[in-house]
Amino acid sequence: MAKRLKGVILAGGTGSRLYPLTKVTNKHLLPVYDKPMIFYPLETLKKMGCRDIMIVSGREHCGDILNLLGSGREMGLKLSYEIQDDAGGIAHALGLTERFVGSSNVAVCLGDNIFNDEINLEDFESGSRIFLKEVHDPERFGVAELEKDSDCKVISIEEKPKNPKSNLCVTGLYVYDKTVFNYIKNLTPSDRGELEITDVNNFYVRDGLMTCQKLESWWSDAGTFDSLLKASTLVANKKLCVCPSKKLEPLPTVSTFVSASGEYGGELKHSER
């Protein structure tokens, strides 16, 4: 029987790459097509089996998130909230949830990440799991290196490498056992003064406790203007083009499109409209 799984959404940060949209609100409250951004990670965690979820945010707009989501009852969830007073990195924000997680396993989702895959954790008992996606620009992300001829044995993770060892991006969804908090306590700040989640993941790799899953459908973050548009287009494409007759319905006229695999750019062909 799988161990109880709690959820954590990390919804802090200043959202500076989306300024001036984020001048008066948290970026995770911005719309992605027809819903606030934060609804998507909530739905992801709920589908993974989480009903008890903590949201970590900064002080500036935490009240807005609380006003939007409340107790979570309308979504069939039990929501809790934690404040990250200062920007200390993803791992620091996760460390604030130790008491909430307790002895459970925890699924952690970055608040600006949107997934289309159905993620099954029935086989997860302990250790850690990351979720990988092939991308054309891996130097922008954390990149996983797999053992040669291995389907998913991770041997290293490097953050934004100049010369990536693969095209496998580490997306913003992680699953950990309670050991994660011991690893966080042993971290030292990076050059930018933050506790890095890549360092946490590499502790699990070092100890032979890391597994991974390759995503088959699309994934996007939404932390820049381009990726916010991409995410909205992907969601719109899913909602407008999937119907009982399987006939593709037209999207609003745009100059670019996002393919089913999540690649962005190019003119729509007649057969894709």
C-alpha positions as CSV (number, residue, x, y, z in Angstrom):
1,M,0.0,0.0,0.0
2,A,1.4,3.4,-1.0
3,K,2.3,5.8,1.7
4,R,0.1,8.8,2.3
5,L,1.0,11.6,-0.1
6,K,0.7,15.3,0.8
7,G,1.1,18.2,-1.7
8,V,3.1,21.4,-1.7
9,I,2.8,24.3,-4.2
10,L,5.5,26.8,-4.2
11,A,4.0,30.1,-5.2
12,G,6.5,32.7,-4.0
13,G,8.9,34.9,-5.9
14,T,8.5,38.4,-7.2
15,G,7.5,37.5,-10.8
16,S,9.9,40.1,-12.1
17,R,10.0,38.6,-15.6
18,L,6.3,39.3,-15.9
19,Y,6.5,42.9,-14.8
20,P,4.4,45.1,-14.9
21,L,1.7,42.4,-14.8
22,T,3.0,41.4,-11.4
23,K,3.3,44.9,-10.0
24,V,0.0,44.5,-8.0
25,T,-0.5,40.8,-7.9
26,N,1.2,37.4,-7.5
27,K,2.1,35.9,-10.9
28,H,0.3,32.7,-9.9
29,L,-3.0,34.5,-9.9
30,L,-2.5,35.6,-13.6
31,P,-4.8,33.9,-16.0
32,V,-3.8,31.0,-18.1
33,Y,-6.5,30.8,-20.7
34,D,-9.7,30.6,-18.5
35,K,-8.3,30.0,-15.0
36,P,-5.8,31.5,-12.6
37,M,-2.4,29.9,-13.0
38,I,-2.4,28.3,-9.5
39,F,-5.5,26.2,-10.4
40,Y,-3.4,24.0,-12.7
41,P,-0.8,22.8,-10.1
42,L,-3.7,22.2,-7.7
43,E,-5.4,20.0,-10.3
44,T,-2.1,18.2,-11.0
45,L,-1.6,17.4,-7.3
46,K,-5.2,16.4,-6.9
47,K,-5.0,13.9,-9.8
48,M,-1.8,12.5,-8.2
49,G,-3.8,11.7,-5.0
50,C,-3.1,14.7,-2.8
51,R,-6.0,16.0,-0.9
52,D,-4.0,17.9,1.8
53,I,-2.0,20.6,0.2
54,M,0.1,23.5,1.5
55,I,0.7,26.7,-0.5
56,V,3.9,28.6,0.2
57,S,3.9,32.2,-0.9
58,G,5.6,35.5,-0.1
59,R,4.1,38.2,2.2
60,E,3.1,40.7,-0.5
61,H,0.1,38.8,-2.0
62,C,-0.6,35.8,0.2
63,G,-3.9,37.4,1.2
64,D,-5.0,37.4,-2.5
65,I,-4.2,33.7,-2.8
66,L,-6.2,33.0,0.4
67,N,-9.1,35.1,-0.8
68,L,-9.2,33.1,-4.1
69,L,-8.8,29.6,-2.8
70,G,-10.0,29.7,0.8
71,S,-10.0,26.4,2.6
72,G,-10.1,24.5,-0.7
73,R,-13.4,22.9,0.1
74,E,-14.9,23.9,-3.3
75,M,-12.2,21.9,-5.0
76,G,-12.4,18.9,-2.7
77,L,-9.1,19.8,-1.0
78,K,-7.8,20.8,2.4
79,L,-5.5,23.8,1.9
80,S,-3.0,25.2,4.3
81,Y,-0.7,28.2,3.9
82,E,2.9,29.2,4.8
83,I,4.7,32.4,4.3
84,Q,8.3,32.7,3.0
85,D,9.4,36.0,4.4
86,D,12.5,36.3,2.2
87,A,13.5,34.8,-1.2
88,G,15.7,31.9,-0.2
89,G,15.2,29.5,-3.1
90,I,12.9,26.6,-3.9
91,A,14.6,24.3,-1.4
92,H,14.3,26.9,1.4
93,A,10.5,27.3,0.6
94,L,10.1,23.5,0.7
95,G,11.9,23.3,4.1
96,L,9.2,25.5,5.6
97,T,6.7,22.7,5.1
98,E,8.4,20.1,7.2
99,R,5.9,20.1,10.1
100,F,3.0,20.0,7.6
101,V,4.5,17.0,5.7
102,G,5.4,15.0,8.8
103,S,6.1,11.4,8.0
104,S,4.2,11.4,4.7
105,N,5.7,11.5,1.2
106,V,5.3,14.8,-0.5
107,A,4.6,15.9,-4.1
108,V,6.0,19.4,-4.8
109,C,4.8,21.5,-7.8
110,L,6.1,24.9,-8.8
111,G,3.1,27.2,-9.1
112,D,3.8,28.2,-12.6
113,N,4.1,24.7,-14.1
114,I,1.3,23.1,-16.1
115,F,1.2,19.4,-17.0
116,N,-1.0,17.5,-19.4
117,D,0.2,14.0,-18.4
118,E,-1.6,11.7,-16.1
119,I,0.9,10.9,-13.4
120,N,0.7,7.6,-11.5
121,L,2.6,7.1,-8.3
122,E,1.3,3.7,-7.3
123,D,4.8,2.3,-7.4
124,F,6.4,5.1,-5.4
125,E,7.3,4.2,-1.8
126,S,10.4,6.1,-0.9
127,G,13.3,8.1,-2.3
128,S,12.7,10.7,-4.9
129,R,11.2,11.0,-8.4
130,I,11.6,13.7,-11.0
131,F,9.7,14.3,-14.2
132,L,11.7,14.8,-17.4
133,K,10.7,16.4,-20.7
134,E,12.7,16.5,-24.0
135,V,13.2,20.2,-25.0
136,H,15.1,22.0,-27.8
137,D,16.7,24.5,-25.4
138,P,17.9,22.5,-22.4
139,E,20.5,25.1,-21.4
140,R,17.6,27.1,-20.0
141,F,16.7,24.4,-17.4
142,G,18.0,21.9,-15.0
143,V,19.2,19.0,-17.1
144,A,19.3,15.3,-16.2
145,E,22.0,12.9,-17.4
146,L,21.0,9.3,-17.7
147,E,23.2,6.2,-17.5
148,K,24.1,5.0,-21.0
149,D,21.6,2.5,-22.4
150,S,19.4,3.1,-19.3
151,D,15.8,4.2,-19.8
152,C,15.6,6.3,-16.6
153,K,18.6,5.9,-14.3
154,V,19.7,9.4,-13.4
155,I,23.4,9.9,-12.8
156,S,23.6,13.7,-12.5
157,I,21.5,16.8,-12.7
158,E,23.1,20.1,-13.8
159,E,21.4,23.5,-13.5
160,K,21.4,25.6,-16.7
161,P,24.5,24.1,-18.2
162,K,26.3,25.8,-21.0
163,N,27.0,22.4,-22.6
164,P,24.0,20.2,-21.7
165,K,24.7,16.4,-21.5
166,S,21.2,15.7,-22.7
167,N,18.0,17.4,-23.8
168,L,16.1,16.1,-20.8
169,C,14.7,19.1,-18.8
170,V,13.9,18.6,-15.2
171,T,10.3,20.0,-14.9
172,G,8.9,21.7,-11.8
173,L,7.3,18.6,-10.2
174,Y,9.1,16.5,-7.7
175,V,8.2,13.7,-5.3
176,Y,10.1,13.0,-2.1
177,D,10.1,11.0,1.0
178,K,10.6,12.7,4.4
179,T,14.4,12.4,4.0
180,V,14.2,15.5,1.8
181,F,14.2,17.7,4.9
182,N,17.4,16.2,6.2
183,Y,19.0,17.0,2.8
184,I,17.7,20.6,2.9
185,K,19.3,21.1,6.3
186,N,22.7,20.1,4.9
187,L,22.6,22.5,1.9
188,T,24.8,25.5,1.6
189,P,23.6,28.6,-0.4
190,S,24.5,28.8,-4.0
191,D,26.3,31.8,-5.5
192,R,23.0,33.7,-5.7
193,G,22.5,33.1,-2.0
194,E,19.6,30.5,-2.3
195,L,19.1,26.9,-1.4
196,E,18.8,25.1,-4.7
197,I,16.4,22.2,-5.4
198,T,19.0,20.8,-7.9
199,D,21.4,20.3,-5.0
200,V,18.6,18.4,-3.1
201,N,18.0,16.2,-6.1
202,N,21.7,15.5,-6.5
203,F,21.8,14.2,-2.9
204,Y,19.2,11.7,-3.9
205,V,21.2,10.8,-7.0
206,R,24.4,10.4,-5.0
207,D,22.6,8.0,-2.6
208,G,21.0,6.0,-5.4
209,L,17.5,7.0,-4.4
210,M,16.5,9.0,-7.5
211,T,14.0,7.7,-10.1
212,C,12.5,9.5,-13.0
213,Q,9.5,9.5,-15.4
214,K,9.6,10.9,-18.9
215,L,6.6,13.0,-19.8
216,E,4.8,11.9,-23.0
217,S,2.4,14.9,-23.4
218,W,3.0,18.6,-23.2
219,W,4.4,20.6,-20.3
220,S,5.0,24.3,-19.9
221,D,6.0,26.8,-17.3
222,A,4.4,30.2,-17.4
223,G,6.9,32.5,-15.8
224,T,7.7,34.7,-18.8
225,F,5.6,36.5,-21.3
226,D,6.4,34.0,-24.0
227,S,5.8,30.9,-21.8
228,L,2.6,32.4,-20.4
229,L,1.3,32.8,-23.9
230,K,2.5,29.3,-24.8
231,A,0.8,27.8,-21.7
232,S,-2.5,29.6,-22.5
233,T,-2.4,28.4,-26.1
234,L,-1.7,24.8,-25.0
235,V,-4.7,24.8,-22.6
236,A,-6.9,26.5,-25.2
237,N,-5.9,24.0,-27.8
238,K,-6.8,21.1,-25.5
239,K,-10.2,22.6,-24.6
240,L,-11.2,23.8,-28.0
241,C,-9.9,21.1,-30.2
242,V,-10.9,18.0,-28.3
243,C,-14.6,17.0,-28.7
244,P,-16.7,13.8,-28.9
245,S,-16.5,13.8,-32.7
246,K,-12.7,14.2,-32.5
247,K,-13.1,16.9,-35.1
248,L,-10.6,19.7,-34.6
249,E,-12.3,23.0,-33.9
250,P,-10.5,26.3,-34.8
251,L,-8.5,28.3,-32.4
252,P,-8.7,32.0,-32.2
253,T,-6.6,33.5,-35.0
254,V,-2.9,33.7,-33.9
255,S,0.3,34.1,-35.8
256,T,1.9,31.2,-34.1
257,F,0.9,27.9,-32.7
258,V,1.9,25.3,-30.2
259,S,2.1,21.7,-31.4
260,A,0.8,18.7,-29.6
261,S,4.3,18.0,-28.3
262,G,4.5,21.5,-26.8
263,E,6.9,23.0,-29.4
264,Y,6.1,26.7,-29.9
265,G,6.2,28.7,-33.1
266,G,5.4,28.6,-36.8
267,E,2.4,29.3,-38.9
268,L,-0.7,27.2,-38.6
269,K,-1.3,24.9,-41.5
270,H,-4.8,24.5,-42.8
271,S,-5.0,20.9,-41.4
272,E,-4.1,22.2,-37.9
273,R,-6.7,25.0,-37.8
